[in-house]
Amino acid sequence: MRAARKNWKTYALGVAAVAALLSSTACESGGTDDAARSTPSAAASATGSAEPGDGSGISSSSSANSGGSGDSGSSGDSGGAATTACADPDLSITTSLWQHDEGRHLLITATNISDKPCTLYHYPYVSFGADIENPLGPMESKPQAIATIKPKGKAYAGLLLFRPDEKTNTFKSFALGYQDRVPNSGGDAAPLDIAFSDDIDSVAVGPNPLITYWNVDLGAVQNFMIKAGKS
């Protein structure tokens, strides 16, 4: 936001006029120097750069959106301006499993392939088969900011598929839907059937899988899934 500034004009006054002006000002009680009071102060930086996530020690070839990253309570946005909710034509969806994890965690990466920013609100609607309560409920990971992604930018959501010793079912795809600005909205739209990326043949899903909120900070999503897996 640009600071509002007033334009000031300088007038040449004669010696007598200056004297009269000073005399009049002195007679006023509580007189102040308007020019000094109106001098704009140095504006603080409005870039709002966020601190990076605290990291989970997990390396990934995916890169977070250049629009900024945040800690576990921040997902980054485009400066607070309202944007259109992302829809299927705006996005390319890929999936990946964590290595050395026994396939317990799945990462969904959404890349903005449109020419305008869009926002992934709240968490994705993810569904598996009829034996699982759908759509999946969210983890305790609601960020303070919304996940607005610029063209070619990325946002992430993570799934805890199952916990150790749980009985699982195997799936080769999942259903995916998007929310609008209002929480729990957009559910009337038909979900899309998403095939897993080529390197994932299938996933095992337990009775109570969970999903994170969308977040442009990959490290924050990783941390949420790791904490959920230990609980």
PyMOL commands that set and color helices and strands:
alter all, ss='L'
color gray80, all
select helices_A, chain A and resi 15-27+34-37+88-90+218-230
alter helices_A, ss='H'
color red, helices_A
select strands_A, chain A and resi 91-97+105-112+118-127+137-138+147-149+154-160+169-171+173-179+192-195+203-205+210-211
alter strands_A, ss='S'
color yellow, strands_A
deselect
rebuild
show_as cartoon
